[in-house]
Amino acid sequence: MPGKAAPRRPAKRRRRSAEDRRRQVVAAAKRIVLRQGFEALTMRRVARLAGVSAAALYLYFPDRLSLMAAVADELFHGLLGAFRAALARAEGDPDPRARLHGVMTAYLDWGLSHPDEYRVIFMTPITGVAGHRPGEPGVPVAPSGQATFGALQQEVARLIALGVFRPAEPQAVAEAIWAAGHGLVSLLITKPDFPWSPRETLIGTMADALSRGFSAP
């Protein structure tokens, strides 16, 4: 009929790329892990939640450990971003400890702002996945986790090289600083009813103590 608009053809649905599918699988696995921990992660559950077949899932992740590593890597992304932002803000600061102070403040802030993610990556075991240090050949790794610890260790090594920190093994010092920071974050997460000092004051005090505690005489 004159003036009658032609019927519209239904828009073609864009086929999702393999990378889109992979992200979908990791997002589903992450939801399971944040709710129930890595122990609850199974390939069957992830496939069902992601809406893909088990056969398709194995195209992206050959086994459970490789999927666990991908989830751990995703969980570390936010903390790594916080570290990098802190390092950028401290550029040009005349205090050589400013970068380390910024990194540790970022660690404490991020952990307290993301308690569920923090519990998963720092307070539960991720058996079979290399975390902050390289694993054995064939062991799946979380690259952003290794980069996060690497940023801390590099700052420690820089301060030792400058003579600001007394001579020591950078890796051991970095691990000691991390352990101290973890102690505060885990206590604040698990003991919220304790009459803590104001959070900003407590974080600043801890970050300052960690950045100055290894100072050269």
Secondary structure, 3 states (H helix, E strand, C coil): CCCCCCCCCCCCCCCCCHHHHHHHHHHHHHHHHHHHCHHHCCHHHHHHHHCCCHHHHHHHCCCHHHHHHHHHHHHHHHHHHHHHHHHHHHCCCCCCCHHHHHHHHHHHHHHHHCHHHHHHHHCCCCCCCECCCCCCCCCCECHHHHHHHHHHHHHHHHHHHHCCECCCCHHHHHHHHHHHHHHHHHHHHHCCCCCCCCHHHHHHHHHHHHHHCCECC
